[in-house]
């Protein structure tokens, strides 16, 4: 997917499609709750839109979360502690 590329895009493009800069917020370390959609209009409508023209500094999951892949595959939130 285009928005997983590490390329700078024109700022005006973010009004129409998900750009790599916007999608990097979705992958930001310890956040992951914004900019889900390929079309930013949906994130704006559902309150999950965050705007930026820069890339986030740190991406990924907190330590140990990657070990919870089976839970991720059934759409469980790996940020919530297991009981």
Biopython code that builds the backbone (N, CA, C, O; Angstrom):
import numpy as np
from Bio.PDB.StructureBuilder import StructureBuilder

atoms = [
    (1, "UNK", "N", (0.815, -1.185, 0.000)),
    (1, "UNK", "CA", (0.000, 0.000, 0.000)),
    (1, "UNK", "C", (0.860, 1.251, 0.000)),
    (1, "UNK", "O", (1.908, 1.308, 0.644)),
    (2, "UNK", "N", (0.406, 2.228, -0.720)),
    (2, "UNK", "CA", (1.107, 3.501, -0.879)),
    (2, "UNK", "C", (1.396, 4.182, 0.457)),
    (2, "UNK", "O", (2.484, 4.721, 0.657)),
    (3, "UNK", "N", (0.432, 4.159, 1.368)),
    (3, "UNK", "CA", (0.608, 4.908, 2.614)),
    (3, "UNK", "C", (1.578, 4.248, 3.586)),
    (3, "UNK", "O", (1.870, 4.816, 4.638)),
    (4, "UNK", "N", (2.081, 3.064, 3.260)),
    (4, "UNK", "CA", (3.132, 2.456, 4.073)),
    (4, "UNK", "C", (4.531, 2.817, 3.558)),
    (4, "UNK", "O", (5.534, 2.416, 4.148)),
    (5, "UNK", "N", (4.595, 3.564, 2.470)),
    (5, "UNK", "CA", (5.886, 4.005, 1.934)),
    (5, "UNK", "C", (6.412, 5.171, 2.771)),
    (5, "UNK", "O", (5.633, 5.939, 3.335)),
    (6, "UNK", "N", (7.693, 5.291, 2.844)),
    (6, "UNK", "CA", (8.312, 6.378, 3.598)),
    (6, "UNK", "C", (8.695, 7.492, 2.633)),
    (6, "UNK", "O", (9.873, 7.793, 2.442)),
    (7, "UNK", "N", (7.670, 8.101, 2.025)),
    (7, "UNK", "CA", (7.902, 9.170, 1.055)),
    (7, "UNK", "C", (7.114, 10.410, 1.466)),
    (7, "UNK", "O", (6.016, 10.310, 2.013)),
    (8, "UNK", "N", (7.683, 11.563, 1.198)),
    (8, "UNK", "CA", (7.022, 12.839, 1.478)),
    (8, "UNK", "C", (6.007, 13.102, 0.373)),
    (8, "UNK", "O", (6.299, 12.897, -0.805)),
    (9, "UNK", "N", (4.824, 13.553, 0.748)),
    (9, "UNK", "CA", (3.768, 13.818, -0.236)),
    (9, "UNK", "C", (3.318, 15.272, -0.128)),
    (9, "UNK", "O", (3.527, 15.909, 0.905)),
    (10, "UNK", "N", (2.699, 15.803, -1.187)),
    (10, "UNK", "CA", (2.180, 17.175, -1.116)),
    (10, "UNK", "C", (1.094, 17.274, -0.037)),
    (10, "UNK", "O", (0.266, 16.373, 0.097)),
    (11, "UNK", "N", (1.100, 18.360, 0.722)),
    (11, "UNK", "CA", (0.156, 18.525, 1.835)),
    (11, "UNK", "C", (-1.299, 18.472, 1.372)),
    (11, "UNK", "O", (-2.149, 17.969, 2.107)),
    (12, "UNK", "N", (-1.608, 18.970, 0.189)),
    (12, "UNK", "CA", (-2.997, 18.996, -0.282)),
    (12, "UNK", "C", (-3.567, 17.598, -0.493)),
    (12, "UNK", "O", (-4.784, 17.418, -0.449)),
    (13, "UNK", "N", (-2.707, 16.605, -0.721)),
    (13, "UNK", "CA", (-3.156, 15.241, -1.002)),
    (13, "UNK", "C", (-3.876, 14.614, 0.191)),
    (13, "UNK", "O", (-4.748, 13.764, 0.011)),
    (14, "UNK", "N", (-3.515, 15.029, 1.413)),
    (14, "UNK", "CA", (-4.097, 14.430, 2.618)),
    (14, "UNK", "C", (-5.585, 14.706, 2.775)),
    (14, "UNK", "O", (-6.240, 14.072, 3.602)),
    (15, "UNK", "N", (-6.133, 15.637, 2.001)),
    (15, "UNK", "CA", (-7.575, 15.892, 2.053)),
    (15, "UNK", "C", (-8.368, 14.848, 1.275)),
    (15, "UNK", "O", (-9.575, 14.713, 1.473)),
    (16, "UNK", "N", (-7.702, 14.114, 0.399)),
    (16, "UNK", "CA", (-8.394, 13.174, -0.479)),
    (16, "UNK", "C", (-8.097, 11.709, -0.186)),
    (16, "UNK", "O", (-8.997, 10.869, -0.210)),
    (17, "UNK", "N", (-6.827, 11.403, 0.093)),
    (17, "UNK", "CA", (-6.448, 10.012, 0.371)),
    (17, "UNK", "C", (-5.505, 9.968, 1.572)),
    (17, "UNK", "O", (-4.900, 10.971, 1.952)),
    (18, "UNK", "N", (-5.403, 8.799, 2.144)),
    (18, "UNK", "CA", (-4.464, 8.586, 3.248)),
    (18, "UNK", "C", (-3.040, 8.738, 2.706)),
    (18, "UNK", "O", (-2.683, 8.101, 1.715)),
    (19, "UNK", "N", (-2.243, 9.563, 3.342)),
    (19, "UNK", "CA", (-0.852, 9.741, 2.918)),
    (19, "UNK", "C", (0.066, 9.019, 3.909)),
    (19, "UNK", "O", (-0.354, 8.699, 5.021)),
    (20, "UNK", "N", (1.301, 8.764, 3.515)),
    (20, "UNK", "CA", (2.226, 8.117, 4.446)),
    (20, "UNK", "C", (2.394, 8.894, 5.755)),
    (20, "UNK", "O", (2.507, 8.290, 6.822)),
    (21, "UNK", "N", (2.411, 10.226, 5.679)),
    (21, "UNK", "CA", (2.559, 11.030, 6.892)),
    (21, "UNK", "C", (1.371, 10.823, 7.834)),
    (21, "UNK", "O", (1.551, 10.640, 9.037)),
    (22, "UNK", "N", (0.151, 10.854, 7.276)),
    (22, "UNK", "CA", (-1.047, 10.647, 8.100)),
    (22, "UNK", "C", (-1.089, 9.239, 8.668)),
    (22, "UNK", "O", (-1.414, 9.049, 9.841)),
    (23, "UNK", "N", (-0.767, 8.265, 7.854)),
    (23, "UNK", "CA", (-0.851, 6.877, 8.309)),
    (23, "UNK", "C", (0.218, 6.558, 9.353)),
    (23, "UNK", "O", (0.047, 5.639, 10.154)),
    (24, "UNK", "N", (1.317, 7.312, 9.348)),
    (24, "UNK", "CA", (2.351, 7.063, 10.356)),
    (24, "UNK", "C", (1.818, 7.324, 11.764)),
    (24, "UNK", "O", (2.324, 6.748, 12.727)),
    (25, "UNK", "N", (0.806, 8.181, 11.902)),
    (25, "UNK", "CA", (0.177, 8.403, 13.208)),
    (25, "UNK", "C", (-0.485, 7.115, 13.679)),
    (25, "UNK", "O", (-0.441, 6.791, 14.866)),
    (26, "UNK", "N", (-1.101, 6.377, 12.753)),
    (26, "UNK", "CA", (-1.755, 5.105, 13.086)),
    (26, "UNK", "C", (-0.747, 4.092, 13.637)),
    (26, "UNK", "O", (-1.096, 3.259, 14.474)),
    (27, "UNK", "N", (0.482, 4.163, 13.174)),
    (27, "UNK", "CA", (1.518, 3.226, 13.617)),
    (27, "UNK", "C", (2.397, 3.789, 14.732)),
    (27, "UNK", "O", (3.353, 3.141, 15.156)),
    (28, "UNK", "N", (2.076, 4.994, 15.209)),
    (28, "UNK", "CA", (2.895, 5.630, 16.241)),
    (28, "UNK", "C", (2.929, 4.783, 17.504)),
    (28, "UNK", "O", (1.922, 4.196, 17.899)),
    (29, "UNK", "N", (4.078, 4.726, 18.120)),
    (29, "UNK", "CA", (4.282, 3.928, 19.330)),
    (29, "UNK", "C", (3.282, 4.319, 20.408)),
    (29, "UNK", "O", (3.128, 5.497, 20.733)),
    (30, "UNK", "N", (2.611, 3.327, 20.952)),
    (30, "UNK", "CA", (1.680, 3.495, 22.066)),
    (30, "UNK", "C", (0.504, 4.414, 21.744)),
    (30, "UNK", "O", (0.019, 5.112, 22.634)),
    (31, "UNK", "N", (0.035, 4.435, 20.506)),
    (31, "UNK", "CA", (-1.107, 5.264, 20.128)),
    (31, "UNK", "C", (-2.104, 4.429, 19.335)),
    (31, "UNK", "O", (-3.074, 3.937, 19.910)),
    (32, "UNK", "N", (-1.899, 4.257, 18.047)),
    (32, "UNK", "CA", (-2.667, 3.353, 17.179)),
    (32, "UNK", "C", (-4.180, 3.572, 17.143)),
    (32, "UNK", "O", (-4.898, 2.664, 16.727)),
    (33, "UNK", "N", (-4.692, 4.715, 17.551)),
    (33, "UNK", "CA", (-6.144, 4.891, 17.586)),
    (33, "UNK", "C", (-6.648, 5.953, 16.619)),
    (33, "UNK", "O", (-7.776, 6.427, 16.755)),
    (34, "UNK", "N", (-5.834, 6.330, 15.652)),
    (34, "UNK", "CA", (-6.229, 7.363, 14.710)),
    (34, "UNK", "C", (-5.852, 6.975, 13.283)),
    (34, "UNK", "O", (-5.008, 6.107, 13.062)),
    (35, "UNK", "N", (-6.498, 7.638, 12.317)),
    (35, "UNK", "CA", (-6.186, 7.531, 10.889)),
    (35, "UNK", "C", (-6.220, 6.091, 10.379)),
    (35, "UNK", "O", (-5.228, 5.577, 9.863)),
    (36, "UNK", "N", (-7.365, 5.459, 10.533)),
    (36, "UNK", "CA", (-7.562, 4.078, 10.088)),
    (36, "UNK", "C", (-7.847, 3.962, 8.589)),
    (36, "UNK", "O", (-7.365, 3.039, 7.932)),
    (37, "UNK", "N", (-8.619, 4.885, 8.062)),
    (37, "UNK", "CA", (-9.213, 4.728, 6.735)),
    (37, "UNK", "C", (-8.276, 5.095, 5.585)),
    (37, "UNK", "O", (-7.334, 5.870, 5.752)),
    (38, "UNK", "N", (-8.556, 4.522, 4.422)),
    (38, "UNK", "CA", (-7.849, 4.919, 3.200)),
    (38, "UNK", "C", (-8.305, 6.301, 2.744)),
    (38, "UNK", "O", (-7.568, 7.021, 2.071)),
    (39, "UNK", "N", (-9.531, 6.660, 3.120)),
    (39, "UNK", "CA", (-10.100, 7.960, 2.759)),
    (39, "UNK", "C", (-10.286, 8.779, 4.037)),
    (39, "UNK", "O", (-11.114, 8.421, 4.874)),
    (40, "UNK", "N", (-9.540, 9.861, 4.203)),
    (40, "UNK", "CA", (-9.590, 10.649, 5.437)),
    (40, "UNK", "C", (-10.979, 11.162, 5.808)),
    (40, "UNK", "O", (-11.222, 11.477, 6.973)),
    (41, "UNK", "N", (-11.884, 11.251, 4.857)),
    (41, "UNK", "CA", (-13.237, 11.712, 5.169)),
    (41, "UNK", "C", (-13.885, 10.831, 6.235)),
    (41, "UNK", "O", (-14.609, 11.335, 7.093)),
    (42, "UNK", "N", (-13.634, 9.524, 6.193)),
    (42, "UNK", "CA", (-14.220, 8.612, 7.182)),
    (42, "UNK", "C", (-13.645, 8.857, 8.569)),
    (42, "UNK", "O", (-14.382, 8.858, 9.555)),
    (43, "UNK", "N", (-12.347, 9.063, 8.653)),
    (43, "UNK", "CA", (-11.740, 9.367, 9.950)),
    (43, "UNK", "C", (-12.250, 10.706, 10.485)),
    (43, "UNK", "O", (-12.445, 10.857, 11.691)),
    (44, "UNK", "N", (-12.461, 11.657, 9.610)),
    (44, "UNK", "CA", (-13.012, 12.948, 10.045)),
    (44, "UNK", "C", (-14.431, 12.763, 10.582)),
    (44, "UNK", "O", (-14.779, 13.321, 11.623)),
    (45, "UNK", "N", (-15.247, 11.986, 9.879)),
    (45, "UNK", "CA", (-16.634, 11.763, 10.303)),
    (45, "UNK", "C", (-16.730, 11.019, 11.631)),
    (45, "UNK", "O", (-17.612, 11.311, 12.439)),
    (46, "UNK", "N", (-15.831, 10.062, 11.866)),
    (46, "UNK", "CA", (-15.898, 9.245, 13.073)),
    (46, "UNK", "C", (-14.985, 9.732, 14.200)),
    (46, "UNK", "O", (-14.864, 9.071, 15.231)),
    (47, "UNK", "N", (-14.342, 10.890, 14.004)),
    (47, "UNK", "CA", (-13.528, 11.469, 15.073)),
    (47, "UNK", "C", (-12.193, 10.791, 15.298)),
    (47, "UNK", "O", (-11.593, 10.941, 16.362)),
    (48, "UNK", "N", (-11.719, 10.044, 14.306)),
    (48, "UNK", "CA", (-10.436, 9.350, 14.458)),
    (48, "UNK", "C", (-9.341, 9.974, 13.590)),
    (48, "UNK", "O", (-8.291, 9.365, 13.385)),
    (49, "UNK", "N", (-9.578, 11.180, 13.082)),
    (49, "UNK", "CA", (-8.614, 11.852, 12.211)),
    (49, "UNK", "C", (-7.641, 12.699, 13.025)),
    (49, "UNK", "O", (-8.056, 13.444, 13.913)),
    (50, "UNK", "N", (-6.371, 12.587, 12.730)),
    (50, "UNK", "CA", (-5.338, 13.462, 13.275)),
    (50, "UNK", "C", (-4.490, 13.924, 12.107)),
    (50, "UNK", "O", (-4.049, 13.116, 11.290)),
    (51, "UNK", "N", (-4.262, 15.237, 12.032)),
    (51, "UNK", "CA", (-3.574, 15.832, 10.895)),
    (51, "UNK", "C", (-2.086, 16.033, 11.183)),
    (51, "UNK", "O", (-1.697, 16.347, 12.308)),
    (52, "UNK", "N", (-1.279, 15.850, 10.172)),
    (52, "UNK", "CA", (0.155, 16.137, 10.252)),
    (52, "UNK", "C", (0.739, 16.162, 8.847)),
    (52, "UNK", "O", (0.185, 15.570, 7.920)),
    (53, "UNK", "N", (1.841, 16.839, 8.705)),
    (53, "UNK", "CA", (2.585, 16.800, 7.441)),
    (53, "UNK", "C", (3.965, 16.186, 7.665)),
    (53, "UNK", "O", (4.801, 16.167, 6.762)),
    (54, "UNK", "N", (4.191, 15.685, 8.878)),
    (54, "UNK", "CA", (5.476, 15.087, 9.243)),
    (54, "UNK", "C", (5.297, 13.623, 9.618)),
    (54, "UNK", "O", (4.188, 13.181, 9.918)),
    (55, "UNK", "N", (6.386, 12.879, 9.601)),
    (55, "UNK", "CA", (6.369, 11.488, 10.032)),
    (55, "UNK", "C", (6.569, 11.418, 11.542)),
    (55, "UNK", "O", (7.262, 12.256, 12.118)),
    (56, "UNK", "N", (5.967, 10.425, 12.179)),
    (56, "UNK", "CA", (6.172, 10.239, 13.613)),
    (56, "UNK", "C", (7.579, 9.717, 13.858)),
    (56, "UNK", "O", (8.184, 9.097, 12.983)),
    (57, "UNK", "N", (8.085, 9.968, 15.038)),
    (57, "UNK", "CA", (9.452, 9.563, 15.363)),
    (57, "UNK", "C", (9.579, 8.088, 15.676)),
    (57, "UNK", "O", (10.516, 7.437, 15.214)),
    (58, "UNK", "N", (8.659, 7.552, 16.447)),
    (58, "UNK", "CA", (8.776, 6.166, 16.892)),
    (58, "UNK", "C", (7.503, 5.410, 16.541)),
    (58, "UNK", "O", (6.397, 5.862, 16.841)),
    (59, "UNK", "N", (7.667, 4.265, 15.909)),
    (59, "UNK", "CA", (6.523, 3.442, 15.516)),
    (59, "UNK", "C", (6.633, 2.071, 16.164)),
    (59, "UNK", "O", (7.709, 1.654, 16.592)),
    (60, "UNK", "N", (5.503, 1.379, 16.229)),
    (60, "UNK", "CA", (5.528, 0.003, 16.699)),
    (60, "UNK", "C", (4.714, -0.237, 17.950)),
    (60, "UNK", "O", (4.008, 0.647, 18.436)),
    (61, "UNK", "N", (4.826, -1.448, 18.458)),
    (61, "UNK", "CA", (4.100, -1.874, 19.651)),
    (61, "UNK", "C", (4.996, -1.801, 20.874)),
    (61, "UNK", "O", (6.219, -1.856, 20.751)),
    (62, "UNK", "N", (4.396, -1.676, 22.061)),
    (62, "UNK", "CA", (5.203, -1.740, 23.280)),
    (62, "UNK", "C", (5.836, -3.117, 23.439)),
    (62, "UNK", "O", (5.394, -4.088, 22.826)),
    (63, "UNK", "N", (6.855, -3.192, 24.252)),
    (63, "UNK", "CA", (7.578, -4.445, 24.447)),
    (63, "UNK", "C", (6.623, -5.568, 24.847)),
    (63, "UNK", "O", (5.798, -5.406, 25.746)),
    (64, "UNK", "N", (6.747, -6.688, 24.177)),
    (64, "UNK", "CA", (5.935, -7.862, 24.480)),
    (64, "UNK", "C", (4.649, -7.963, 23.685)),
    (64, "UNK", "O", (4.098, -9.057, 23.554)),
    (65, "UNK", "N", (4.152, -6.855, 23.150)),
    (65, "UNK", "CA", (2.883, -6.896, 22.420)),
    (65, "UNK", "C", (2.987, -7.740, 21.156)),
    (65, "UNK", "O", (2.018, -8.391, 20.764)),
    (66, "UNK", "N", (4.151, -7.736, 20.516)),
    (66, "UNK", "CA", (4.307, -8.537, 19.291)),
    (66, "UNK", "C", (4.183, -10.030, 19.574)),
    (66, "UNK", "O", (3.927, -10.812, 18.658)),
    (67, "UNK", "N", (4.360, -10.431, 20.825)),
    (67, "UNK", "CA", (4.188, -11.839, 21.203)),
    (67, "UNK", "C", (2.714, -12.233, 21.244)),
    (67, "UNK", "O", (2.383, -13.412, 21.367)),
    (68, "UNK", "N", (1.841, -11.248, 21.141)),
    (68, "UNK", "CA", (0.402, -11.494, 21.225)),
    (68, "UNK", "C", (-0.242, -11.511, 19.836)),
    (68, "UNK", "O", (-1.403, -11.131, 19.683)),
    (69, "UNK", "N", (0.500, -11.946, 18.843)),
    (69, "UNK", "CA", (0.012, -11.999, 17.470)),
    (69, "UNK", "C", (-1.300, -12.769, 17.330)),
    (69, "UNK", "O", (-2.193, -12.278, 16.640)),
    (70, "UNK", "N", (-1.474, -13.941, 17.939)),
    (70, "UNK", "CA", (-2.759, -14.643, 17.803)),
    (70, "UNK", "C", (-3.947, -13.779, 18.245)),
    (70, "UNK", "O", (-5.022, -13.845, 17.649)),
    (71, "UNK", "N", (-3.750, -12.979, 19.282)),
    (71, "UNK", "CA", (-4.821, -12.090, 19.735)),
    (71, "UNK", "C", (-5.083, -10.987, 18.713)),
    (71, "UNK", "O", (-6.232, -10.618, 18.469)),
    (72, "UNK", "N", (-4.018, -10.468, 18.122)),
    (72, "UNK", "CA", (-4.178, -9.436, 17.095)),
    (72, "UNK", "C", (-4.958, -9.969, 15.901)),
    (72, "UNK", "O", (-5.771, -9.252, 15.316)),
    (73, "UNK", "N", (-4.713, -11.225, 15.539)),
    (73, "UNK", "CA", (-5.373, -11.814, 14.373)),
    (73, "UNK", "C", (-6.879, -11.974, 14.557)),
    (73, "UNK", "O", (-7.611, -12.117, 13.578)),
    (74, "UNK", "N", (-7.344, -11.953, 15.801)),
    (74, "UNK", "CA", (-8.793, -11.991, 16.051)),
    (74, "UNK", "C", (-9.263, -10.628, 16.579)),
    (74, "UNK", "O", (-10.276, -10.526, 17.272)),
    (75, "UNK", "N", (-8.497, -9.585, 16.229)),
    (75, "UNK", "CA", (-8.856, -8.189, 16.484)),
    (75, "UNK", "C", (-8.967, -7.821, 17.957)),
    (75, "UNK", "O", (-9.774, -6.965, 18.321)),
    (76, "UNK", "N", (-8.170, -8.454, 18.805)),
    (76, "UNK", "CA", (-8.113, -8.068, 20.222)),
    (76, "UNK", "C", (-7.120, -6.918, 20.368)),
    (76, "UNK", "O", (-6.129, -6.837, 19.641)),
    (77, "UNK", "N", (-7.400, -6.043, 21.307)),
    (77, "UNK", "CA", (-6.520, -4.910, 21.576)),
    (77, "UNK", "C", (-5.337, -5.381, 22.419)),
    (77, "UNK", "O", (-5.510, -5.728, 23.587)),
    (78, "UNK", "N", (-4.149, -5.395, 21.842)),
    (78, "UNK", "CA", (-2.972, -5.888, 22.560)),
    (78, "UNK", "C", (-2.440, -4.873, 23.563)),
    (78, "UNK", "O", (-1.489, -5.161, 24.290)),
    (79, "UNK", "N", (-3.035, -3.708, 23.609)),
    (79, "UNK", "CA", (-2.648, -2.723, 24.615)),
    (79, "UNK", "C", (-3.334, -2.979, 25.944)),
    (79, "UNK", "O", (-2.869, -2.512, 26.984)),
    (80, "UNK", "N", (-4.438, -3.718, 25.918)),
    (80, "UNK", "CA", (-5.149, -4.065, 27.144)),
    (80, "UNK", "C", (-4.450, -5.266, 27.757)),
    (80, "UNK", "O", (-4.172, -6.245, 27.063)),
    (81, "UNK", "N", (-4.168, -5.201, 29.029)),
    (81, "UNK", "CA", (-3.476, -6.303, 29.709)),
    (81, "UNK", "C", (-4.344, -7.554, 29.704)),
    (81, "UNK", "O", (-5.560, -7.467, 29.875)),
    (82, "UNK", "N", (-3.728, -8.718, 29.510)),
    (82, "UNK", "CA", (-4.445, -9.996, 29.572)),
    (82, "UNK", "C", (-4.875, -10.265, 31.007)),
    (82, "UNK", "O", (-4.181, -9.910, 31.959)),
    (83, "UNK", "N", (-6.040, -10.904, 31.140)),
    (83, "UNK", "CA", (-6.536, -11.246, 32.480)),
    (83, "UNK", "C", (-6.201, -12.664, 32.818)),
    (83, "UNK", "O", (-6.536, -13.135, 33.904)),
]
sb = StructureBuilder()
sb.init_structure("model")
sb.init_model(0)
sb.init_chain("A")
sb.init_seg("    ")
for serial, (resi, resn, name, xyz) in enumerate(atoms, 1):
    if name == "N":
        sb.init_residue(resn, " ", resi, " ")
    sb.init_atom(name, np.array(xyz, "f"), 0.0, 1.0, " ", f" {name:<3s}", serial, name[0])
structure = sb.get_structure()
